[in-house]
Amino acid sequence: MIVELSSKLTDKELGSMKFMCKEIIPNRVRDSLATSLHLFEALEERNKLSATNLEFLKHLLKTGCNKREDVLLLVENFERGNVRIVNQCIQQAMDIDTHPMQESGLRDIFQVLEDNLGRDAFHVLRRLGVNDDVLDRLRSDYPRDIKEVIHQALRHWEDSVRHMEPKTKIVEALKKESRNDLVNKIIIL
């Protein structure tokens, strides 16, 4: 992420960020920082930047890069990815029973929906019975990650319909929303 971020920053933005670090990095060191990668290394050495500590970096990008959404989004996506990995590790470490999605064979179906629903997601999820409170909470938790919203909503929904045939319910909801393209993909799974 740092390498990709560095490639997107201009010399002017680097200069602004270096100036913002004058309290953290001494002048002689700051003057020798020729690239944003060098700046990020200096921040890592001073415990201002790490894979789990991105707040100062986000502050630098918001202030020194005129709130460029593309670079902020890159960091936020990386941060969300780390949270998912940490959560997965915690779940594995706790040796929790396999989630019903894995047992019921719905993983592939859920993946098709996550990859293809897009703007129709909320209509389909409501038809399945996921209430608006759950959807609002998930949209708040993952504001820029519709796939994660869909994934979490489907897991929530699956927990409430264990006694039913989930695949049939999903196909019915998709048909009611005229998403026969997805019905055809799901039927063959």
Disulfide bonds with the S-S distance in Angstrom:
none
